[in-house]
Amino acid sequence: MSEDHRAEIVLEHIKTTRAIRRFSDRSVDDAVILECLRAAQQAPSGGNVQPQQYLVVTEPDVRAWVADWYGRAYHRYEASLEDPSDFRSDDDRRSWERTRDASRHLADNMADVPVLVLFLQPRIAWGSEDADGPLDIGRLDASVYPAVQNFCLAARAYGLGTALTTVIRVYASEVLEELGVSSDRYEIAALVPVGYPTGRFGIARRKPVEAVTHWNRFGERRR
Ligand SMILES: Cc1cc2nc3c(=O)[nH]c(=O)nc-3n(C[C@H](O)[C@H](O)[C@H](O)COP(=O)(O)O)c2cc1C
């Protein structure tokens, strides 16, 4: 396979790795999940600390329990938001409505998603200081989310859909303690539902890269 062809396949997978929130009831092999976690484990982390732990939930009653907390968190979150009314176009409005409907669908049906993966992040001191004071080297979660995205990309390569979600954090301590995790020691970086999508993978709408890219000085663009 030529390098161009390989790049084309990889880039197509990256660009079509988007939030999937509607899943079929087809089961997912543990071996495939492990392979995706191996990809996650290859992600970069600050000082190579590899801080994350993975908690894979497959048992239906445990999934139902996690899903229940997710649903409560999601609906509280949605109710707290104001509906935007100033859409720039009908396309923008429809896109927002699709995301809201899909998010509600996931919140109301998460118990049926075959696999839920929790990415756990330890509550450890992070950063450093010298004689002049604290050194800001970025937050610890910057060392966890690359693993989450690697996982989602690997899943996409197997034809599996995923969605990086975080609203479960609203009830993190309830969820963690029930799963045998000390919420004093860990927080939830992400909850990723995994399954075969009911729809097709497509490329999501995004701002044009040229509109958000600056060369050498902020504000200097190349078209
Ligand atoms: C940090 C983060 C938190 C997110 N939390 C949630 C969530 O709790 N629930 C949810 O349904 N989607 C969640 N999402 C998914 C986003 O809504 C989604 O990535 C975005 O709308 C783009 O979707 P698209 O790739 O399908 O266009 C989250 C995404 C990120 C990056």
The ligand as a Tripos MOL2 file, in Angstrom:
@<TRIPOS>MOLECULE
LIG
   31    33     1     0     0
SMALL
NO_CHARGES

@<TRIPOS>ATOM
      1 C1        -14.9950   17.4270   26.7050 C.3       1 LIG1
      2 C2        -16.2300   16.9040   26.0010 C.ar      1 LIG1
      3 C3        -17.3560   16.6140   26.7470 C.ar      1 LIG1
      4 C4        -18.5020   16.1060   26.1270 C.ar      1 LIG1
      5 N1        -19.5700   15.7240   26.8880 N.ar      1 LIG1
      6 C5        -20.6500   15.1840   26.2980 C.ar      1 LIG1
      7 C6        -21.7120   14.6630   27.0820 C.ar      1 LIG1
      8 O1        -21.6640   14.6720   28.3080 O.2       1 LIG1
      9 N2        -22.7760   14.1240   26.4370 N.ar      1 LIG1
     10 C7        -22.8480   14.0530   25.0770 C.ar      1 LIG1
     11 O2        -23.8570   13.5360   24.5480 O.2       1 LIG1
     12 N3        -21.8400   14.5090   24.2990 N.ar      1 LIG1
     13 C8        -20.7420   15.0500   24.8850 C.ar      1 LIG1
     14 N4        -19.6900   15.4810   24.1140 N.ar      1 LIG1
     15 C9        -19.7570   15.3020   22.6660 C.3       1 LIG1
     16 C10       -19.8940   16.6330   21.9280 C.3       1 LIG1
     17 O3        -21.2000   17.1120   22.0780 O.3       1 LIG1
     18 C11       -19.5280   16.3940   20.4640 C.3       1 LIG1
     19 O4        -18.1630   16.0500   20.4050 O.3       1 LIG1
     20 C12       -19.7610   17.6220   19.5950 C.3       1 LIG1
     21 O5        -21.1150   17.9910   19.6120 O.3       1 LIG1
     22 C13       -19.3430   17.3640   18.1640 C.3       1 LIG1
     23 O6        -20.0630   16.2430   17.6800 O.3       1 LIG1
     24 P1        -19.7910   15.6890   16.1990 P.3       1 LIG1
     25 O7        -18.3650   15.2410   16.1710 O.co2     1 LIG1
     26 O8        -20.7350   14.5470   16.0160 O.co2     1 LIG1
     27 O9        -20.0440   16.8210   15.2750 O.co2     1 LIG1
     28 C14       -18.5410   15.9580   24.7210 C.ar      1 LIG1
     29 C15       -17.3930   16.2410   23.9660 C.ar      1 LIG1
     30 C16       -16.2460   16.6870   24.6040 C.ar      1 LIG1
     31 C17       -15.0070   16.9350   23.7760 C.3       1 LIG1
@<TRIPOS>BOND
     1     1     2 1
     2     2     3 ar
     3     2    30 ar
     4     3     4 ar
     5     4     5 ar
     6     4    28 ar
     7     5     6 ar
     8     6     7 ar
     9     6    13 1
    10     7     8 2
    11     7     9 ar
    12     9    10 ar
    13    10    11 2
    14    10    12 ar
    15    12    13 ar
    16    13    14 ar
    17    14    15 1
    18    14    28 ar
    19    15    16 1
    20    16    17 1
    21    16    18 1
    22    18    19 1
    23    18    20 1
    24    20    21 1
    25    20    22 1
    26    22    23 1
    27    23    24 1
    28    24    25 2
    29    24    26 1
    30    24    27 1
    31    28    29 ar
    32    29    30 ar
    33    30    31 1
@<TRIPOS>SUBSTRUCTURE
     1 LIG1         1 GROUP 0 **** ****
